[in-house]
Amino acid sequence: MKETQEVLRYLGYRGRPADERTLQSITSCMNELRNTVTPRSLSLLLPVEFDGDAVLLGNLRVESADLSRHIAGCGEAYLFAATLGAQADFLLERASKIDMSRAVVMQACAAALTESVCDEAERELSAGAAKRRLFLRPRYSPGYGDFSILHQRDLLGILQAQKKIGLAMTQDSMLVPTKSVTAVIGLTAEKTSCHIAKCMECKSLDCSFRKD
């Protein structure tokens, strides 16, 4: 049910019910995705240092006041990447050639499933952090605020993402496969509300969920 609600949010059904045909399409698309894709993720824990508005993640220097504020107080952070894999792109492309209404639903389902995969991976990281009495900050991705999207290439390289999970980046800074995520996840001794922080810390002005 929660996953269906996420799909409906992506489709713009906030605050109003969906018709039965849409709900059936969501179920069909989600089942097809789950039966076809092989989600994969990986992470690497690195020490964190701060130099003014710059953040040092191991040997990687990131000039970003927003990232610096987001993980302020963290002594460590995970570099994180996840993907639904190339089969998700195949399903999306096929749907766009056959039925555009289904393609729209498939896009929303793939986005929701990507988020679900990331959340599941974070739960595992959180369980490990809890053993050290630490907590995860919400993941913060290249492209948020002044955290340059070009740093996706740095994260992918350090993680060896192309070799390990088949995730790469184009010359236009797009992730391939497209239903993928890269992020930095800080570790802190202070417990915070991640779901609130995700939106409060994000400076994206064109996010469809911003008013929510």
DOBATI-470297 format. One record per residue: residue number from 1; residue in one letter; chain; z, x, y of N, C-alpha, C in turn. Coordinates in Angstrom, 1 decimal, always signed. Example, Ala and Ser with C-alpha at 12.3 -4.5 7.8 and 13.67 -1.06 7.14 Angstrom:
2
num,residuo,cadena,n.c3,n.c1,n.c2,ca.c3,ca.c1,ca.c2,c.c3,c.c1,c.c2
1,A,A,+7.8,+13.2,-5.7,+7.8,+12.3,-4.5,+7.8,+13.2,-3.3
2,S,A,+7.1,+12.8,-2.2,+7.1,+13.7,-1.1,+7.9,+12.9,+0.0
This chain:
212
num,residuo,cadena,n.c3,n.c1,n.c2,ca.c3,ca.c1,ca.c2,c.c3,c.c1,c.c2
1,M,A,+0.0,+0.8,-1.2,+0.0,+0.0,+0.0,+0.0,+0.9,+1.3
2,K,A,+0.8,+1.9,+1.3,+0.9,+2.8,+2.4,-0.4,+3.4,+2.7
3,E,A,-1.1,+3.9,+1.6,-2.4,+4.5,+1.8,-3.4,+3.6,+2.3
4,T,A,-3.4,+2.3,+1.8,-4.3,+1.3,+2.3,-4.1,+1.1,+3.8
5,Q,A,-2.8,+1.0,+4.3,-2.5,+0.9,+5.7,-3.1,+2.0,+6.5
6,E,A,-3.0,+3.2,+6.0,-3.6,+4.4,+6.7,-5.1,+4.2,+6.8
7,V,A,-5.7,+3.8,+5.8,-7.2,+3.6,+5.9,-7.5,+2.5,+6.9
8,L,A,-6.7,+1.4,+6.9,-7.0,+0.4,+7.9,-6.8,+0.9,+9.3
9,R,A,-5.8,+1.8,+9.5,-5.6,+2.4,+10.8,-6.9,+3.2,+11.2
10,Y,A,-7.4,+3.9,+10.3,-8.6,+4.7,+10.6,-9.8,+3.8,+10.9
11,L,A,-9.8,+2.6,+10.3,-10.9,+1.6,+10.5,-10.6,+0.8,+11.8
12,G,A,-9.5,+1.0,+12.4,-9.2,+0.2,+13.7,-8.6,-1.1,+13.5
13,Y,A,-7.9,-1.4,+12.3,-7.3,-2.6,+12.1,-5.8,-2.6,+12.5
14,R,A,-5.4,-1.9,+13.5,-4.0,-1.9,+13.9,-3.6,-3.2,+14.4
15,G,A,-2.6,-3.8,+13.8,-2.0,-5.0,+14.3,-2.8,-6.3,+13.9
16,R,A,-3.8,-6.2,+13.1,-4.5,-7.4,+12.6,-4.9,-7.2,+11.2
17,P,A,-4.9,-8.3,+10.4,-5.2,-8.2,+9.0,-6.7,-8.0,+8.7
18,A,A,-6.9,-7.3,+7.6,-8.3,-7.1,+7.2,-8.8,-8.2,+6.2
19,D,A,-10.0,-8.5,+6.2,-10.6,-9.5,+5.3,-10.6,-9.0,+3.9
20,E,A,-10.8,-9.9,+2.9,-10.7,-9.5,+1.5,-11.8,-8.6,+1.1
21,R,A,-13.0,-8.7,+1.7,-14.1,-7.9,+1.4,-13.8,-6.4,+1.8
22,T,A,-13.2,-6.2,+3.0,-12.8,-4.9,+3.4,-11.8,-4.3,+2.5
23,L,A,-10.8,-5.1,+2.1,-9.8,-4.6,+1.2,-10.4,-4.2,-0.2
24,Q,A,-11.3,-5.0,-0.6,-12.0,-4.6,-1.9,-12.8,-3.3,-1.8
25,S,A,-13.4,-3.2,-0.6,-14.2,-1.9,-0.4,-13.3,-0.7,-0.3
26,I,A,-12.2,-0.9,+0.3,-11.2,+0.2,+0.4,-10.8,+0.6,-1.0
27,T,A,-10.4,-0.4,-1.9,-10.0,-0.1,-3.2,-11.1,+0.6,-4.0
28,S,A,-12.3,+0.1,-3.9,-13.4,+0.7,-4.6,-13.7,+2.1,-4.2
29,C,A,-13.7,+2.4,-2.8,-14.0,+3.7,-2.3,-12.9,+4.7,-2.7
30,M,A,-11.6,+4.3,-2.6,-10.5,+5.1,-2.9,-10.5,+5.5,-4.4
31,N,A,-10.8,+4.5,-5.2,-10.9,+4.8,-6.7,-12.0,+5.8,-7.0
32,E,A,-13.2,+5.6,-6.3,-14.3,+6.6,-6.5,-13.9,+8.0,-6.1
33,L,A,-13.2,+8.1,-5.0,-12.8,+9.4,-4.5,-11.8,+10.0,-5.5
34,R,A,-10.8,+9.3,-5.8,-9.8,+9.8,-6.7,-10.4,+10.3,-8.1
35,N,A,-11.4,+9.5,-8.5,-12.0,+9.9,-9.8,-13.0,+11.0,-9.8
36,T,A,-13.3,+11.4,-8.6,-14.4,+12.4,-8.4,-13.9,+13.7,-7.8
37,V,A,-13.1,+13.7,-6.8,-12.7,+14.9,-6.1,-11.6,+15.6,-6.8
38,T,A,-11.5,+16.9,-6.5,-10.4,+17.8,-7.0,-9.7,+18.5,-5.8
39,P,A,-8.7,+17.8,-5.3,-8.1,+18.4,-4.1,-7.4,+19.7,-4.4
40,R,A,-7.4,+20.6,-3.5,-6.8,+21.9,-3.7,-6.1,+22.3,-2.3
41,S,A,-5.1,+23.1,-2.4,-4.4,+23.6,-1.2,-3.8,+24.9,-1.5
42,L,A,-3.5,+25.7,-0.5,-2.8,+26.9,-0.6,-2.0,+27.2,+0.7
43,S,A,-1.0,+28.1,+0.6,-0.2,+28.5,+1.7,+0.3,+29.9,+1.6
44,L,A,+0.6,+30.5,+2.7,+1.2,+31.8,+2.7,+2.3,+31.9,+3.8
45,L,A,+3.4,+32.4,+3.4,+4.6,+32.5,+4.3,+4.5,+33.8,+5.0
46,L,A,+4.6,+33.7,+6.4,+4.6,+34.9,+7.2,+5.7,+34.9,+8.2
47,P,A,+6.2,+36.1,+8.6,+7.2,+36.2,+9.7,+6.6,+35.8,+11.0
48,V,A,+7.4,+35.2,+11.9,+6.9,+34.8,+13.2,+7.7,+35.5,+14.3
49,E,A,+6.9,+36.0,+15.3,+7.5,+36.6,+16.5,+6.8,+36.0,+17.7
50,F,A,+7.5,+36.1,+18.9,+7.0,+35.5,+20.1,+6.9,+36.6,+21.2
51,D,A,+5.8,+36.5,+21.9,+5.6,+37.4,+23.0,+5.0,+36.6,+24.2
52,G,A,+5.9,+36.1,+25.0,+5.5,+35.2,+26.1,+4.9,+33.9,+25.5
53,D,A,+3.7,+33.6,+25.8,+3.0,+32.4,+25.3,+2.3,+32.7,+24.0
54,A,A,+2.3,+33.9,+23.5,+1.6,+34.3,+22.3,+2.6,+34.2,+21.1
55,V,A,+2.0,+33.9,+20.0,+2.7,+33.9,+18.7,+2.1,+34.9,+17.7
56,L,A,+3.0,+35.7,+17.1,+2.5,+36.6,+16.1,+2.9,+36.1,+14.8
57,L,A,+1.9,+35.8,+14.0,+2.0,+35.3,+12.6,+1.6,+36.5,+11.7
58,G,A,+2.6,+37.2,+11.3,+2.3,+38.5,+10.6,+1.5,+39.4,+11.5
59,N,A,+0.3,+39.8,+11.1,-0.5,+40.6,+12.0,-1.5,+39.8,+12.9
60,L,A,-1.4,+38.5,+12.8,-2.3,+37.6,+13.6,-1.6,+37.3,+14.9
61,R,A,-2.3,+37.6,+16.0,-1.8,+37.2,+17.3,-2.5,+36.0,+17.8
62,V,A,-1.8,+35.0,+18.2,-2.4,+33.7,+18.7,-1.9,+33.5,+20.1
63,E,A,-2.8,+33.5,+21.0,-2.5,+33.1,+22.4,-2.5,+31.6,+22.6
64,S,A,-1.3,+31.0,+22.5,-1.2,+29.5,+22.6,+0.2,+29.1,+23.0
65,A,A,+0.3,+28.6,+24.2,+1.6,+28.1,+24.7,+2.0,+26.9,+23.9
66,D,A,+1.0,+26.1,+23.5,+1.4,+24.9,+22.8,+1.9,+25.2,+21.4
67,L,A,+1.3,+26.1,+20.7,+1.8,+26.5,+19.4,+3.1,+27.2,+19.5
68,S,A,+3.3,+28.0,+20.5,+4.5,+28.7,+20.8,+5.7,+27.7,+21.0
69,R,A,+5.4,+26.6,+21.7,+6.4,+25.6,+21.9,+6.7,+24.8,+20.6
70,H,A,+5.6,+24.6,+19.9,+5.8,+23.8,+18.7,+6.6,+24.4,+17.6
71,I,A,+6.5,+25.8,+17.5,+7.3,+26.4,+16.5,+8.4,+27.3,+17.1
72,A,A,+8.8,+27.0,+18.3,+9.9,+27.8,+19.0,+11.1,+27.7,+18.1
73,G,A,+11.8,+28.8,+17.9,+13.0,+28.9,+17.1,+12.7,+29.2,+15.6
74,C,A,+11.5,+29.2,+15.2,+11.1,+29.5,+13.8,+11.0,+31.0,+13.6
75,G,A,+11.6,+31.5,+12.6,+11.4,+32.9,+12.2,+10.4,+33.2,+11.2
76,E,A,+9.9,+32.1,+10.6,+8.8,+32.2,+9.6,+7.9,+31.0,+9.7
77,A,A,+6.7,+31.1,+9.2,+5.8,+30.0,+9.2,+4.8,+30.1,+8.1
78,Y,A,+4.3,+29.0,+7.6,+3.3,+29.0,+6.6,+1.9,+28.9,+7.2
79,L,A,+1.0,+29.7,+6.8,-0.4,+29.4,+7.1,-0.8,+28.4,+5.9
80,F,A,-1.5,+27.4,+6.2,-1.8,+26.3,+5.3,-3.2,+25.9,+5.3
81,A,A,-3.8,+25.6,+4.1,-5.1,+25.0,+4.1,-5.2,+24.1,+2.9
82,A,A,-6.0,+23.0,+3.1,-6.2,+22.0,+2.0,-7.6,+21.4,+2.1
83,T,A,-8.1,+21.0,+1.0,-9.5,+20.4,+1.0,-9.6,+19.4,-0.2
84,L,A,-10.5,+18.4,+0.1,-10.8,+17.5,-1.0,-11.9,+18.1,-1.9
85,G,A,-12.6,+19.1,-1.4,-13.7,+19.8,-2.1,-15.0,+19.2,-1.8
86,A,A,-16.1,+19.9,-2.3,-17.5,+19.5,-2.0,-17.9,+18.2,-2.5
87,Q,A,-17.2,+17.7,-3.6,-17.6,+16.4,-4.1,-17.4,+15.2,-3.1
88,A,A,-16.4,+15.4,-2.3,-16.1,+14.4,-1.2,-17.3,+14.3,-0.3
89,D,A,-17.8,+15.4,+0.1,-19.0,+15.4,+1.0,-20.2,+14.8,+0.3
90,F,A,-20.3,+15.0,-1.0,-21.4,+14.4,-1.7,-21.3,+12.9,-1.7
91,L,A,-20.1,+12.4,-1.9,-19.9,+10.9,-1.9,-20.2,+10.3,-0.6
92,L,A,-19.7,+11.0,+0.5,-19.9,+10.5,+1.8,-21.4,+10.5,+2.2
93,E,A,-22.1,+11.6,+1.8,-23.6,+11.6,+2.1,-24.3,+10.5,+1.3
94,R,A,-24.0,+10.4,+0.1,-24.6,+9.4,-0.7,-24.4,+8.0,-0.2
95,A,A,-23.2,+7.7,+0.2,-22.9,+6.4,+0.8,-23.6,+6.1,+2.1
96,S,A,-23.8,+7.1,+2.9,-24.5,+7.0,+4.2,-26.0,+6.7,+4.0
97,K,A,-26.5,+7.1,+2.8,-27.9,+6.8,+2.5,-28.2,+5.4,+1.9
98,I,A,-27.1,+4.9,+1.3,-27.3,+3.6,+0.6,-26.7,+2.4,+1.3
99,D,A,-25.5,+2.6,+1.9,-24.8,+1.4,+2.5,-23.9,+2.0,+3.6
100,M,A,-24.3,+1.8,+4.9,-23.6,+2.3,+6.0,-22.2,+1.7,+6.1
101,S,A,-22.0,+0.4,+5.8,-20.7,-0.2,+5.9,-19.8,+0.4,+4.9
102,R,A,-20.3,+0.7,+3.7,-19.5,+1.4,+2.7,-19.2,+2.9,+3.1
103,A,A,-20.2,+3.5,+3.8,-20.0,+4.9,+4.3,-18.8,+4.9,+5.3
104,V,A,-18.7,+3.9,+6.1,-17.6,+3.9,+7.1,-16.3,+3.8,+6.4
105,V,A,-16.2,+3.0,+5.4,-15.0,+2.8,+4.7,-14.7,+4.1,+3.9
106,M,A,-15.7,+4.7,+3.3,-15.5,+5.9,+2.5,-15.0,+7.0,+3.4
107,Q,A,-15.5,+7.1,+4.6,-15.0,+8.1,+5.6,-13.5,+7.9,+5.9
108,A,A,-13.1,+6.7,+6.1,-11.7,+6.4,+6.4,-10.9,+6.7,+5.1
109,C,A,-11.3,+6.4,+4.0,-10.6,+6.6,+2.7,-10.4,+8.1,+2.5
110,A,A,-11.5,+8.9,+2.8,-11.5,+10.3,+2.6,-10.5,+11.0,+3.6
111,A,A,-10.5,+10.5,+4.8,-9.5,+11.0,+5.8,-8.1,+10.7,+5.4
112,A,A,-7.8,+9.5,+4.9,-6.5,+9.1,+4.5,-6.1,+9.9,+3.2
113,L,A,-7.0,+10.1,+2.3,-6.7,+10.9,+1.1,-6.4,+12.4,+1.5
114,T,A,-7.2,+12.9,+2.4,-6.9,+14.3,+2.9,-5.5,+14.4,+3.4
115,E,A,-5.1,+13.4,+4.3,-3.8,+13.4,+4.8,-2.7,+13.3,+3.7
116,S,A,-3.0,+12.5,+2.7,-2.1,+12.3,+1.6,-1.9,+13.6,+0.8
117,V,A,-3.0,+14.3,+0.6,-3.0,+15.6,-0.1,-2.2,+16.6,+0.7
118,C,A,-2.3,+16.7,+2.0,-1.5,+17.6,+2.8,-0.1,+17.2,+2.8
119,D,A,+0.2,+15.9,+2.8,+1.6,+15.5,+2.8,+2.3,+15.9,+1.5
120,E,A,+1.5,+15.7,+0.4,+2.1,+16.1,-0.9,+2.4,+17.6,-1.0
121,A,A,+1.4,+18.4,-0.5,+1.6,+19.8,-0.5,+2.8,+20.2,+0.4
122,E,A,+3.0,+19.5,+1.5,+4.1,+19.8,+2.3,+5.5,+19.4,+1.7
123,R,A,+5.5,+18.4,+0.9,+6.7,+18.0,+0.2,+7.1,+19.1,-0.7
124,E,A,+6.2,+19.8,-1.4,+6.5,+20.9,-2.3,+7.0,+22.1,-1.5
125,L,A,+6.4,+22.3,-0.3,+6.9,+23.4,+0.5,+8.3,+23.1,+1.1
126,S,A,+8.5,+21.8,+1.4,+9.8,+21.4,+2.0,+10.9,+21.6,+0.9
127,A,A,+10.6,+21.3,-0.3,+11.6,+21.4,-1.4,+12.0,+22.9,-1.5
128,G,A,+11.0,+23.8,-1.4,+11.3,+25.2,-1.5,+12.1,+25.6,-0.3
129,A,A,+11.8,+25.1,+0.9,+12.5,+25.5,+2.1,+13.9,+25.0,+2.0
130,A,A,+14.1,+23.8,+1.5,+15.5,+23.2,+1.4,+16.4,+24.1,+0.6
131,K,A,+15.9,+24.8,-0.4,+16.8,+25.7,-1.2,+17.3,+26.8,-0.3
132,R,A,+16.6,+27.1,+0.8,+17.1,+28.1,+1.8,+17.7,+27.5,+3.0
133,R,A,+18.0,+26.2,+2.9,+18.6,+25.4,+4.0,+17.7,+25.4,+5.3
134,L,A,+16.4,+25.4,+5.0,+15.4,+25.4,+6.1,+14.6,+24.1,+6.0
135,F,A,+14.0,+23.8,+7.1,+13.2,+22.5,+7.2,+11.8,+22.9,+7.8
136,L,A,+10.8,+22.0,+7.5,+9.4,+22.3,+8.0,+9.2,+21.6,+9.3
137,R,A,+8.6,+22.3,+10.2,+8.1,+21.6,+11.4,+6.7,+20.9,+11.0
138,P,A,+6.3,+19.9,+11.8,+5.0,+19.3,+11.5,+3.9,+20.3,+11.5
139,R,A,+2.9,+20.2,+10.7,+1.8,+21.1,+10.7,+1.0,+21.0,+12.0
140,Y,A,+0.6,+22.1,+12.5,-0.1,+22.2,+13.8,-1.4,+23.0,+13.6
141,S,A,-2.5,+22.3,+13.8,-3.9,+22.8,+13.4,-4.6,+23.5,+14.6
142,P,A,-5.5,+24.5,+14.3,-6.4,+25.0,+15.3,-7.2,+23.8,+15.9
143,G,A,-7.3,+23.8,+17.2,-8.0,+22.7,+17.9,-7.0,+21.8,+18.6
144,Y,A,-5.7,+21.8,+18.2,-4.7,+21.1,+18.9,-4.3,+21.8,+20.2
145,G,A,-4.2,+21.1,+21.3,-3.8,+21.7,+22.6,-4.6,+22.9,+22.9
146,D,A,-3.9,+24.0,+23.2,-4.7,+25.3,+23.5,-4.7,+26.2,+22.4
147,F,A,-4.4,+25.7,+21.2,-4.5,+26.5,+19.9,-6.0,+26.5,+19.5
148,S,A,-6.7,+27.6,+19.9,-8.2,+27.6,+19.8,-8.6,+27.3,+18.3
149,I,A,-9.7,+26.5,+18.2,-10.2,+26.1,+16.9,-10.8,+27.4,+16.3
150,L,A,-11.2,+28.4,+17.1,-11.7,+29.6,+16.5,-10.8,+30.3,+15.6
151,H,A,-9.5,+30.0,+15.7,-8.5,+30.6,+14.8,-8.5,+30.1,+13.4
152,Q,A,-9.3,+29.0,+13.2,-9.5,+28.6,+11.8,-10.1,+29.7,+11.0
153,R,A,-11.0,+30.5,+11.5,-11.6,+31.6,+10.8,-10.5,+32.6,+10.4
154,D,A,-9.6,+32.9,+11.3,-8.5,+33.8,+11.0,-7.6,+33.3,+9.9
155,L,A,-7.2,+32.0,+9.9,-6.4,+31.5,+8.9,-7.1,+31.5,+7.5
156,L,A,-8.4,+31.1,+7.5,-9.1,+31.1,+6.3,-9.2,+32.5,+5.7
157,G,A,-9.4,+33.5,+6.6,-9.6,+34.9,+6.1,-8.3,+35.4,+5.5
158,I,A,-7.2,+35.2,+6.2,-5.9,+35.6,+5.7,-5.5,+35.0,+4.4
159,L,A,-5.8,+33.7,+4.3,-5.5,+32.9,+3.1,-6.5,+33.2,+1.9
160,Q,A,-7.6,+33.9,+2.3,-8.7,+34.0,+1.3,-9.1,+32.7,+0.7
161,A,A,-9.3,+31.7,+1.7,-9.5,+30.3,+1.3,-10.8,+30.1,+0.6
162,Q,A,-11.9,+30.8,+1.0,-13.2,+30.6,+0.4,-13.1,+31.0,-1.1
163,K,A,-12.5,+32.2,-1.3,-12.4,+32.6,-2.7,-11.5,+31.8,-3.5
164,K,A,-10.4,+31.3,-3.0,-9.3,+30.6,-3.8,-9.6,+29.1,-3.9
165,I,A,-10.0,+28.5,-2.8,-10.2,+27.0,-2.9,-11.6,+26.6,-2.4
166,G,A,-12.5,+27.5,-2.2,-13.8,+27.1,-1.8,-14.0,+26.6,-0.4
167,L,A,-13.0,+27.0,+0.5,-13.0,+26.4,+1.9,-13.5,+27.5,+2.9
168,A,A,-14.5,+27.2,+3.7,-15.1,+28.1,+4.6,-15.3,+27.5,+6.0
169,M,A,-15.9,+28.2,+6.9,-16.1,+27.7,+8.2,-17.6,+28.1,+8.7
170,T,A,-18.2,+27.1,+9.3,-19.6,+27.4,+9.8,-19.6,+28.1,+11.1
171,Q,A,-20.7,+28.5,+11.6,-20.8,+29.2,+12.9,-20.4,+28.3,+14.1
172,D,A,-20.4,+27.0,+13.8,-20.0,+26.0,+14.8,-18.6,+25.6,+14.7
173,S,A,-17.8,+26.4,+13.9,-16.4,+26.2,+13.7,-16.0,+25.0,+13.0
174,M,A,-16.9,+24.5,+12.2,-16.7,+23.3,+11.3,-16.2,+23.8,+9.9
175,L,A,-15.2,+23.1,+9.4,-14.8,+23.4,+8.0,-15.8,+22.8,+7.0
176,V,A,-16.0,+23.6,+6.0,-16.9,+23.2,+4.9,-16.1,+23.5,+3.6
177,P,A,-15.9,+22.5,+2.7,-16.2,+21.0,+2.9,-15.5,+20.4,+4.1
178,T,A,-16.1,+19.3,+4.6,-15.6,+18.7,+5.8,-14.2,+18.1,+5.7
179,K,A,-13.9,+17.5,+4.6,-12.6,+16.8,+4.5,-11.5,+17.9,+4.1
180,S,A,-11.2,+18.7,+5.1,-10.3,+19.8,+4.9,-9.4,+20.0,+6.1
181,V,A,-8.4,+20.8,+5.9,-7.4,+21.0,+7.0,-6.9,+22.4,+7.0
182,T,A,-6.8,+23.0,+8.1,-6.0,+24.3,+8.2,-4.9,+24.1,+9.2
183,A,A,-3.8,+24.8,+9.1,-2.6,+24.5,+9.9,-1.6,+25.6,+9.8
184,V,A,-0.7,+25.6,+10.8,+0.5,+26.4,+10.8,+1.7,+25.5,+10.7
185,I,A,+2.6,+25.8,+9.8,+3.8,+25.0,+9.6,+5.0,+25.9,+9.7
186,G,A,+5.8,+25.7,+10.8,+6.9,+26.5,+11.1,+8.1,+26.1,+10.2
187,L,A,+9.0,+27.1,+9.9,+10.2,+26.8,+9.2,+11.4,+27.0,+10.2
188,T,A,+12.3,+26.1,+10.2,+13.4,+26.1,+11.1,+14.7,+25.7,+10.4
189,A,A,+15.8,+26.1,+11.0,+17.1,+25.7,+10.5,+17.5,+24.4,+11.1
190,E,A,+16.8,+23.9,+12.0,+17.1,+22.6,+12.7,+16.3,+21.5,+12.1
191,K,A,+16.9,+20.5,+11.7,+16.2,+19.3,+11.1,+15.6,+18.5,+12.2
192,T,A,+14.3,+18.2,+12.1,+13.7,+17.3,+13.1,+13.0,+16.2,+12.4
193,S,A,+12.6,+15.2,+13.2,+11.9,+14.0,+12.7,+10.4,+14.3,+12.8
194,C,A,+9.8,+14.7,+11.6,+8.4,+15.1,+11.6,+7.4,+14.0,+12.1
195,H,A,+7.7,+12.8,+11.6,+6.7,+11.7,+11.9,+6.7,+11.5,+13.4
196,I,A,+7.8,+11.5,+14.1,+7.8,+11.4,+15.5,+7.2,+12.6,+16.2
197,A,A,+7.6,+13.8,+15.7,+7.1,+15.0,+16.4,+5.6,+15.2,+16.3
198,K,A,+5.0,+14.7,+15.2,+3.6,+14.8,+15.1,+2.8,+14.3,+16.3
199,C,A,+3.2,+13.2,+16.8,+2.6,+12.6,+18.0,+3.1,+13.1,+19.3
200,M,A,+4.4,+13.3,+19.3,+5.1,+13.7,+20.6,+4.6,+15.1,+21.0
201,E,A,+4.4,+16.0,+20.0,+4.0,+17.4,+20.3,+2.5,+17.5,+20.5
202,C,A,+1.7,+16.6,+19.9,+0.3,+16.7,+20.0,-0.3,+16.3,+21.4
203,K,A,-1.2,+17.1,+21.9,-1.7,+16.9,+23.2,-3.1,+16.3,+23.2
204,S,A,-3.6,+15.9,+22.0,-4.9,+15.3,+21.9,-5.0,+14.0,+22.7
205,L,A,-5.9,+13.9,+23.6,-6.1,+12.7,+24.4,-7.0,+11.7,+23.8
206,D,A,-7.8,+12.1,+22.8,-8.8,+11.2,+22.3,-8.4,+10.7,+20.9
207,C,A,-7.2,+10.9,+20.5,-6.7,+10.4,+19.1,-6.6,+8.9,+19.1
208,S,A,-7.1,+8.3,+18.1,-7.1,+6.8,+18.0,-5.7,+6.3,+17.8
209,F,A,-4.8,+7.2,+17.3,-3.4,+6.8,+17.0,-2.4,+7.1,+18.2
210,R,A,-2.9,+7.6,+19.3,-2.1,+8.1,+20.4,-1.2,+7.0,+20.9
211,K,A,-1.7,+5.8,+21.1,-0.9,+4.7,+21.7,+0.1,+4.2,+20.7
212,D,A,-0.2,+4.4,+19.4,+0.8,+4.0,+18.4,+2.1,+4.8,+18.5
